[in-house]
Every structure is written in structure tokens, then in C-alpha cells.
Amino acid sequence: MKKFWRQIKKYRIAYLFILPTVLGMLLMHVVPIFQGIYMSFLNLNQYTINQYLGAPFVGLKNYYDVLINSQSPIRIGLIEAVRNTIIYTVIVTFGTLVIGLLVALMVNREFRGKGLARTLFLFPWVVPTYVTGILWGFMWQKEVGIINILLKDVFHIVAEKPFWLIGPNTLWAIIIPTIWRYWPFSMLLLLAGLQQIPEELYEAADIDGASPFKKFWMITWPLLKPVWAILILFGLIYNVYGFNIVIMMFGFGAGFPGEWGDILMTNIFRNAFMQWNFGMGAAISVLLMITMIIIVNIWFHYYRKAEQAREGG
């Protein structure tokens, strides 16, 4: 203990400077997390909201209704939301990575107008998320949306204009705008990684007669691993908590995407803030937080193990 206080005294100026940040993190993150965990054990709804944290304590009932109670309508909706979220997260994460990598490889070459091309490619990323949601919501309209007009009237790909915002196509109507919105971010980071790869490695591969694919697979892809590994991790986290584009496409009212497009965040929002079932919403949020902590730790474990094996080899 004496050593601890000695360290505090020695670096008191540094600790004084970081104190506002620590207090801000406690107030903005730690306190709400513990409050949310506590709320998940309460019967906090429209009838007890005036009691707030003094609402009746129900223990694990909210978790039972979410995980076990087959009669709970929230559990049925949650299963569908989990299914949709997994599909949405995997496709969006790897879709943005693949498109970002292809475009990064393209703009990493020397060609006329390269600077302008890079700037234009960043356009989807600089558009505010809520604008993206509203824009694509109009584009997906059955009769007047530009997508159906192109598919049926211009290119004659489909015989009838499909529904995009209801039914089985709903999830694709969410996935495509999300990929369009975020692939430039992947491109930007991957392009920065490409520019750090020594040109001498490619020159040596050319001397050995390596094909373009072999150069990519043996040089580019492994040396980009720190970039694409982080992009996958961030993509998994960010897309699981995806919300804004869906909300702006379907609105806050009765226009939620339904069983084919409902994801975890819209499910939690609807249960907690529209149906005033805050205890249930908190329980789902806590379960999601625990799941993501486990996934992130598994990812870090295998990433660290792979890096150690590579350095040892």
C-alpha cells in the first residue's frame, strides 16, 4: 500500500491530468453498465417506471422469459432477431472487407486521376448514417423506388417489382445499404496497409516468376493481417450493435422490419422503449454484452496465438 501511494505521489501531475477522463468514463460507461445489470433483475415497466430503481425485484425472471420460457412472445421474437443479426453481421462484416480490399488494390496502382477516385470512393462513408437510411428507404419503395425501376423497367431482370421492406427480402434491404455505407472505411485502412508493404518483396517475387495471385496470397494478404483482423473484430462488434440505418429506413413507429428483418438492436429498442418493458430490455442487453465479451476474448486468444506462432516460425 505504501508503494502504491508513493507511486501516486510521484506521478501526481500525470494522474491529475487523466482524472477528468477517468471520471468521465465512470459516469458515461461504468455506472450505466452496472445500472443496466441491476435493472435486468427488476420488474421495471410502464406500471413501475415511477419507482425506477425501486421497482419490484424479480431476480432471474427476465432472464428466464428470454432464454427458457417458450410461452414468452419476447423469446420468440428474440430468436428471430438473433438469427437475423448473425446473418446480417457475417455478411456485412465480410462484404465490407472484400469490397474494401478489392477497391484498395485497385486505387493503390498508379493511374491518372487516382486522387479524385480515392476522394469519390469515400463519399458513402462521409454521408451521415441517418441520411443513408432515409435515402435507401425511398430507393427500396416497391412502385416508385429507383431500384425496382432499374430492375424491372430498365434492365428487365425481374417480371414483377418485388417488395423489399416487407417479407423475405427485408434483410437484404438492410444488408446492402450497410455495406454501401461502410466499405470505404475498410478501403481506407487497407490502402494504408498496402502502402506500408515494401515494394522489394514484389520485385523479388517477380524474379521468381510468381503469378499475381500467388504474390497476393503469399505477400499482400499475410502482411495485411493486422489490418483485416482488426477490421473483422470491429465489424463484428459494430454490426451486432447496428441500429441507425434500420431505424431511419423503417421509422420509429409501426414500420419496424418484422420477423425477416428484425435485428437485436431493434428488438431491444422495441421491447424497452416502445413497450416500456425496461427490465426485459436490460436483460437482453446484458446477455448480448456477455456474448460479445466472450466472442472478443476468443478472437484475441486465437489472434495472439497465431501471431506468436508466426513470430516463432
Residue pairs with C-beta under 8 A, 6 or more apart in sequence:
8 15
33 289
35 53
36 282
36 285
36 286
37 282
37 286
38 53
39 53
39 278
39 279
39 282
40 62
40 63
40 279
40 282
40 283
40 285
40 286
41 57
41 58
41 59
41 60
41 62
41 279
42 48
42 53
42 55
42 56
42 57
42 58
42 278
42 279
42 282
43 55
43 56
43 57
43 58
43 61
43 279
44 51
44 52
44 55
44 277
44 278
44 279
44 282
45 55
45 276
45 277
45 278
45 279
46 276
48 55
48 56
49 55
49 276
49 278
55 279
58 279
62 279
62 280
62 282
62 283
63 283
63 287
65 72
65 74
65 75
65 280
65 283
66 72
66 74
66 75
66 78
66 280
66 283
66 284
66 287
67 75
67 287
68 75
69 75
74 271
74 277
74 280
74 284
77 259
77 262
77 267
78 264
78 267
78 284
80 259
80 262
81 262
81 263
81 264
81 266
81 267
82 264
84 171
84 260
84 261
84 262
84 263
85 240
85 263
85 264
87 171
88 171
88 174
88 175
88 178
88 239
88 242
88 263
89 235
89 236
89 239
89 240
89 242
91 175
91 179
92 175
92 178
92 179
92 182
92 235
92 239
92 242
93 232
93 235
93 236
93 239
94 232
94 235
95 175
95 179
95 183
96 179
96 182
96 183
96 185
96 186
96 231
96 235
97 186
97 228
97 231
97 232
97 235
99 179
99 183
99 186
99 187
100 183
100 184
100 185
100 186
100 187
100 188
100 189
100 190
100 231
101 186
101 187
101 190
101 224
101 228
103 121
103 183
103 184
103 187
104 186
104 187
104 188
104 190
104 191
104 194
105 194
105 216
105 220
107 114
107 117
107 118
107 121
107 187
107 191
108 191
108 194
108 195
111 117
118 191
121 184
121 187
122 184
122 188
123 184
124 132
124 180
124 181
124 182
124 183
124 184
125 181
125 182
125 184
125 185
125 188
127 135
127 181
129 181
129 244
129 245
129 248
130 244
130 248
131 248
132 177
132 180
132 181
132 245
132 248
133 177
133 244
133 245
133 246
133 247
133 248
133 249
134 248
134 249
136 173
136 176
136 177
136 180
136 245
136 249
137 165
137 248
137 249
137 250
138 145
139 145
139 146
139 147
140 147
140 148
140 164
140 165
140 173
140 249
141 148
141 164
141 165
142 148
142 161
142 162
142 163
142 164
142 165
143 161
145 164
147 164
148 158
148 161
148 162
148 164
151 157
151 158
151 161
151 162
152 158
152 159
152 160
152 161
162 169
163 169
164 170
164 172
164 173
165 173
165 249
165 250
165 257
166 258
166 260
167 260
168 260
169 260
170 257
170 258
170 260
170 261
171 257
171 260
171 261
173 249
173 261
174 245
174 246
174 249
174 257
174 261
174 263
177 245
177 249
178 239
178 242
178 245
181 245
182 235
186 231
189 227
189 230
189 231
190 224
190 227
190 228
190 231
192 227
193 223
193 224
193 226
193 227
194 220
194 224
196 223
197 219
197 220
197 223
197 224
201 219
201 223
202 215
202 219
205 214
205 215
205 218
205 219
206 215
210 218
229 303
232 299
233 296
233 299
236 295
236 299
237 292
237 296
240 264
240 288
240 292
241 264
241 265
242 263
242 265
243 265
243 266
243 269
246 257
246 261
246 263
246 265
246 266
247 266
247 269
249 257
250 256
250 257
250 261
250 266
252 274
256 262
256 266
256 270
257 263
257 266
264 284
264 288
267 284
268 281
268 284
268 285
268 288
269 281
271 277
271 280
271 281
271 284
272 278
272 280
272 281
272 282
272 285
273 281
